[in-house]
Amino acid sequence: MPTSAAGSSSGGTGALPRNPHRRTSIHRSRGFTLLELIVVIAIIAIATAAVSFAIRDTNAANLDREADRLAALLESARAQSRASGIVVRWRPVEGSFRFDGLLPGSLPDGWAAEGITAQISLANGTQLPALQLGPDPIIAAQQVMLYSAGPPARALRISTDGVRPFTVSAVQ
């Protein structure tokens, strides 16, 4: 006798008719799971952060390097001036800078990066055409403001109180 129980292979009167187009395997919906989407978004966020830090490094770090380099060059010129007894001055020129009083080629003259400009002043803000670096062991309190064209536009101060070495500080 035919039966309509589950698992019965006979196509008796109680069995449902088979659809030949119907899949017999489990049907999965198409799309992404929430976990897959979160992983992709995290990868995109990490890549975006890396690119933004790389872009910052080019302009801001160039100004930082130029300021450190100039402070070291000013101290070197100051030491050479004291050792030789010759007056040495530093002055910015169009797109570069120059040390007056030193032998040509004894110190680099020029920016290593593009878009750097400088302005010299005393500690009280009075503008000067050049820094006096020696030969006296004590010089006037002076500062150089370095500016980068940007983006973003930034400024750093290289200053001395006349006794201590030139130091780099951020402009507030």
C-alpha positions in Angstrom: 0.0 0.0 0.0 1.4 3.4 -0.9 1.9 5.8 1.9 2.5 9.6 2.0 4.9 9.6 4.9 8.0 11.7 4.8 10.8 10.0 3.0 8.6 7.8 0.9 9.8 7.4 -2.6 6.6 6.4 -4.2 4.7 9.1 -5.9 1.4 8.1 -4.4 -1.8 10.1 -4.4 -0.9 11.9 -1.1 2.6 13.0 -2.3 3.1 16.5 -3.6 4.1 16.7 -7.3 7.8 17.4 -8.0 8.8 20.6 -9.7 11.7 19.8 -12.1 13.0 23.4 -11.9 13.2 23.6 -8.2 16.7 23.2 -6.6 17.1 20.4 -4.1 20.1 22.0 -2.3 19.8 24.8 0.3 19.2 28.1 -1.4 21.6 30.9 -0.2 20.8 34.6 -0.7 23.2 36.6 -2.8 25.2 39.4 -1.1 27.7 40.1 1.6 27.6 39.3 5.3 27.9 42.0 7.9 31.3 40.7 8.9 32.6 40.9 5.3 31.4 44.5 5.0 33.1 45.5 8.3 36.4 44.0 7.2 36.3 45.9 3.9 35.5 49.2 5.6 38.3 48.7 8.1 40.8 48.0 5.3 39.7 51.2 3.5 40.0 53.2 6.7 43.5 52.0 7.4 44.6 52.8 3.8 43.1 56.3 3.9 44.9 57.0 7.2 48.2 55.9 5.7 47.8 58.1 2.7 46.9 61.1 4.8 50.0 60.7 7.0 52.1 60.3 3.8 50.8 63.6 2.4 51.4 65.4 5.7 55.0 64.2 5.8 55.9 65.9 2.5 55.2 69.5 3.4 55.3 69.7 7.2 58.3 67.5 7.6 60.2 69.5 4.9 59.8 72.6 7.0 60.9 70.8 10.1 64.0 69.4 8.4 64.9 72.8 6.9 64.6 74.5 10.4 66.8 71.9 12.0 69.3 72.1 9.2 69.4 75.9 9.3 69.9 75.9 13.1 72.8 73.6 12.7 74.3 75.7 9.9 73.9 78.9 11.9 75.7 77.3 14.8 78.5 76.1 12.5 78.9 79.5 11.0 79.0 81.1 14.5 81.7 78.7 15.6 83.8 79.4 12.4 83.3 83.1 13.0 84.6 82.9 16.6 87.5 80.7 15.6 88.7 82.9 12.7 87.8 86.3 14.2 86.0 87.3 11.0 82.5 88.9 11.0 80.0 86.4 9.6 76.4 87.3 8.6 73.6 85.2 7.3 70.9 86.6 5.0 68.1 85.3 3.0 68.1 86.0 -0.8 65.5 85.2 -3.4 64.6 81.5 -3.0 67.9 80.8 -1.1 70.2 82.2 1.6 73.9 83.2 1.9 76.6 83.4 4.4 78.7 86.5 4.1 82.3 86.5 5.5 82.9 82.7 5.0 85.0 81.2 2.3 82.7 80.2 -0.6 81.6 76.6 -0.3 82.5 76.2 3.3 78.8 75.9 4.2 75.8 75.1 2.0 73.9 78.1 0.9 70.4 77.3 -0.3 67.3 75.5 0.8 67.1 71.7 0.3 63.3 71.9 -0.2 61.2 74.2 -2.4 58.8 76.8 -1.1 60.7 77.9 2.0 61.1 81.6 2.8 62.7 83.3 5.8 62.4 86.6 7.6 64.9 87.9 10.2 64.1 90.0 13.3 65.4 90.9 16.7 63.6 89.4 19.7 61.4 92.6 20.0 60.2 92.2 16.4 62.4 94.8 14.7 63.2 93.5 11.1 66.8 93.0 10.2 68.5 92.4 6.8 70.9 89.8 8.2 71.8 87.8 11.3 75.1 88.8 12.9 76.8 85.5 13.9 80.1 86.6 15.3 83.0 86.9 16.0 81.9 88.0 19.5 81.0 85.1 21.8 77.8 86.9 22.8 75.5 88.2 20.1 72.2 90.0 20.1 69.0 88.0 20.7 67.9 87.2 17.1 65.4 85.0 15.4 64.5 83.7 11.9 61.0 82.9 10.9 60.8 80.1 8.4 57.6 79.8 6.3 56.5 77.0 4.0 54.1 77.7 1.2 52.0 74.7 2.1 49.5 73.2 2.1 49.1 73.7 4.9 51.1 76.9 5.4 53.2 76.7 8.5 55.8 78.8 10.3 58.7 77.9 12.6 61.0 80.1 14.7 64.7 79.6 14.9 66.0 81.8 17.7 68.9 82.5 20.1 69.1 84.6 23.2 72.6 85.6 22.2 74.4 83.1 24.5 72.7 79.8 23.9 72.6 77.9 20.5 69.9 78.5 18.0 66.8 76.4 18.7 63.7 75.6 16.7 60.3 76.2 18.1 56.7 76.3 16.8 55.0 79.7 16.3 52.0 80.1 18.5 
